[in-house]
């Protein structure tokens, strides 16, 4: 799963996101989803989430479910 479909992402999942300032480098940050910020059912660049650490980014990889 690549993180573009909102219904596949839920709070508590472990994901890898790219923060806005890291979009050019593609550096990924791993963490647990706290909150889903994207309202649309699909986003071509990845669903925007907030991790439990407070990091906000777009999901690029889903590591594991709940």
N, C-alpha and C positions, 0 to 999 in steps of 0.2 A: 504494500500500500504506500502511496506516495504523498499523502497528506493534502490532496486537493479537494476531497469530498468531506463536507462537514459532518455528515451522519456517521462516518467511520472514526471520528475522533471524539473522545469522551474524557471528562475530568478523571484523573487518576492514571491515565495512560502514560507510559514512558515514550517520549518522542525526541527527535533531533530537530531543532529549528535554526533558521538563519536570521540573525538580527539585522535591522535595517542598515546599520553601519558596516556590517560584514557581507552585504549582498555582492559586492564586487569580488571579494576574496572567496566567498562561499564557505567561510568558517562556520561549522555547526556547533551548537550548544545543546547538550543533552539534559533533559529534565522531565519532571512530572507535570502534566497539564493541570492547572488550577482552574482556568476559565477560558472559554472559547469566545473570541472577540469578533470573528467574522459572522455576519448575519445571513449572508447568502448561502445557498446549499452547496455551492461549488466556487472555487477560486483558482484560476490558472497558475498563480504563483505560490499556492499553498494557503491553507486556512490559518488565519492569525490567531495566536493563543497567548495567554500569559502562563508562565511556568510558576511553580510553587516558590521558586527563588526570586520571582519578580521580573524575570527576563521576558520581554515581549518579542515575538518573532513569528515567522511563517513556517509551518511544518513542512519539512522536506523528507523526513523518514519517520515511520512509526516503528518503534523498537519492540514494544509489547503492549498487549491490552491490559485491562484491569484484572 
